[in-house]
Amino acid sequence: MSQKVDVFIVGSKGIPARYGGFETFVDELTQRRKNSDINYYVACMNADTDSDTFMVNQATCFNVNVPNIGSAKALLYDMKALRTSLDYIKEHHIDSPIIYVLACRIGPFINHYKKELAQYNGTLLVNPDGHEWKRAKWNAAIRRYWKISERLMVKHADLLICDSEGIERYIKHDYRSYQPDTTFISYGSYIAKQSSIENSKLDEWFKRFDIERNQYYLVVGRFVPENNLETILKEFKLSKTNKQLVIISNVEQNKFYKALLQKTHFDDDKRIKFVGTVYDAELLTAIRCNAFAYIHGHSVGGTNPSLLEALGSTKMNLLFDVDFNKEVAREGALYWSKNTGSLSNLIEQVETLSESAIDSYARIAKYRITSSYSWESIVEQYEALFAKVQKS
């Protein structure tokens, strides 16, 4: 008789996914489940329901309500989600549960929960995510907290699942005194379908922002300093391209926006368009498919979902030259640095490439997705890991 595997997932905002990397991961993991012996339990933040528990993708979902208390909201959510999971384990007499915590927000508190989990022969898995403590949006005190929290999550985890080989190397090196047990399972993605190139909403979107197919460079990402928007804007302005720069981001008129405007004067270049956010997944894929090239400036973290989406949809990809990005795209992209002239020269160089050369980059990029980042493969690896952890 096969053994049931009970996996509790804490740290995503929940399913069905509306946005976010972890949310998409949990959605795919539960939707694509092949092993019927695995029971998934998913914490969901402020779900749109009056029920304490509900079902999505045959997973039991817990509705965890948390007040909007700023940056501490995610921390409180993780702790309440863990408490809800442990109460459920106790109430339903679940033996040998697996709790999988996504990100390292609650390190100072994790040992308390780990001791309680041990009473049920449970296993604590942790996804360390990226270098959250490096993000410029946090002040020095919060960054110190993130670093301490990461260290304690690494110390107390039974196994760390890294979605980037670079992050796995970092964990093994920087926390070698704890001799952490790690494994690598990437994030997943898709190849955009041919039908994505034509989208009924796309023409309307193009008209609204005065954009033409294949006549724009695209940037998609959060409006934060570590995505190198300052360099991208300065370098695009230096270039002689006639194409536009279309930036899809949650632009806020904050301190960062004012500094960016002051340093780059992007408002005096009519080629540059900030177009806000696009939460319609099909429309966003169509926008990616019709871009001349995608510019990826992310400098912090592991495998970035937006980069994977670009490799599966945009023919030409120009990436910030950092290990995490090179590990993913390899020869399927071209790379730039913060040096003056690096990206602007690359933009002009790309526009001299033949159609067949561009198609060659596109083929390699798509092969990277199908060979290493398909959701089918990622879910298979997770199911095998959960079954192995259960038996050990």
Stockholm file with secondary structure:
# STOCKHOLM 1.0

chainA/1-392         MSQKVDVFIVGSKGIPARYGGFETFVDELTQRRKNSDINYYVACMNADTDSDTFMVNQATCFNVNVPNIGSAKALLYDMKALRTSLDYIKEHHIDSPIIYVLACRIGPFINHYKKELAQYNGTLLVNPDGHEWKRAKWNAAIRRYWKISERLMVKHADLLICDSEGIERYIKHDYRSYQPDTTFISYGSYIAKQSSIENSKLDEWFKRFDIERNQYYLVVGRFVPENNLETILKEFKLSKTNKQLVIISNVEQNKFYKALLQKTHFDDDKRIKFVGTVYDAELLTAIRCNAFAYIHGHSVGGTNPSLLEALGSTKMNLLFDVDFNKEVAREGALYWSKNTGSLSNLIEQVETLSESAIDSYARIAKYRITSSYSWESIVEQYEALFAKVQKS
#=GR chainA/1-392 SS CCCCEEEEEESSCCSSCCSCHHHHHHHHHHHTCCCTTEEEEEEEETCSSSCSEEEETTEEEEEECCCCCGGGHHHHHHHHHHHHHHHHHHHTTCCSCEEEEESSTTHHHHHHHHHHHHTTTCEEEEECCSCGGGCTTSCHHHHHHHHHHHHHHHHHCSEEEESSHHHHHHHHHHTGGGCCCEEECCCCBCCCCGGGGSCHHHHHHHHHHTCCTTCEEEEESCSSGGGCHHHHHHHHHHSCCCSEEEEESCCCSSHHHHHHHHHHCGGGCTTEEECCCCCCHHHHHHHHHTCSEEEECCCSSSSCHHHHHHHTTCSCEEEECCHHHHHHHGGGSEEECSSTTHHHHHHHHHTTSCHHHHHHHHHHHHHHHHHHCBHHHHHHHHHHHHHHHHHC
#=GC SS_cons         CCCCEEEEEESSCCSSCCSCHHHHHHHHHHHTCCCTTEEEEEEEETCSSSCSEEEETTEEEEEECCCCCGGGHHHHHHHHHHHHHHHHHHHTTCCSCEEEEESSTTHHHHHHHHHHHHTTTCEEEEECCSCGGGCTTSCHHHHHHHHHHHHHHHHHCSEEEESSHHHHHHHHHHTGGGCCCEEECCCCBCCCCGGGGSCHHHHHHHHHHTCCTTCEEEEESCSSGGGCHHHHHHHHHHSCCCSEEEEESCCCSSHHHHHHHHHHCGGGCTTEEECCCCCCHHHHHHHHHTCSEEEECCCSSSSCHHHHHHHTTCSCEEEECCHHHHHHHGGGSEEECSSTTHHHHHHHHHTTSCHHHHHHHHHHHHHHHHHHCBHHHHHHHHHHHHHHHHHC
//
